[in-house]
Amino acid sequence: MTIVMPEYIADTEALIETARIDDPDDRERFLELIQAAESRPGAAAYERRVVEALDGDDVIIGSVTFRARPLSRLFTTGEVVYPYVATCGLKMAEFGGALTDELEKYWWDIIMLDAVGKARIALRDEIGRIAGYEPVSVNPGSIEMWPVSNQPALFSLIGDVGSSIGVTIAPSFLMIPLKSVSGIFFRGSGGEGSFTHNCSLCERENCPNRAAPFDAKLKAMLS
């Protein structure tokens, strides 16, 4: 397992815009929270694994079998992939749990979401340097064809994520801290109609977090 401990440097103005803060006093309070967050950065962990076999809808990675039709179509036998977990971190989550002001809780939630996003980007960049290409990621629970119940198997490919970066799995398969993300980075096929983002398979309209348009042809190909 490789652990990545990136700095958290917030894009202050972007976060203020996301939080829709206009009042000077609120701005000052928000900036104090950002400073608190920057002293409690998140973390990420990953492992290099090989796709050992594809068998129908089953994908075998590092002797762990996933029944996931999209993975069987996205991956190739012998391909190197990078299962990972990124998180805002226990310190950041614990600080937020101690807040009592509802507005500050809302602001902290925005900051934690930004922190886990930046930890994931730092991880993607490191894997890209190692692999020599810009990896794409598929995530359990983000697409209906790879359910969140795959989390324990995914974690087993990485190692003791709980001890290393403090992320555990609840009985509901949600990760704790909640502002954590897991998945598999891989090369991707490239070209027209290729997978680039989970959003390409999601039909939810008007999603504020959409990063790619829905691709009906791609979803049909992976279904």
Secondary structure, DSSP 8 states (H G I E B T S, - for coil): -EEE-------HHHHHHHHT---HHHHHHHHHHHHHHHTS--EEEE--EEEEEEETTEEEETTEEEE-HHHHHH--TT-EEEEEEEES-HHHHHHHHH---HHHHHHHHHHHHHHHHHHHHHHHHHHHHHHTS--EEE-BTTBTTS-GGGHHHHHHHH--HHHHH--EE-TTS-EESSSEEEEEEE----STT----GGGG---TT-TT--S---HHHHHHH-
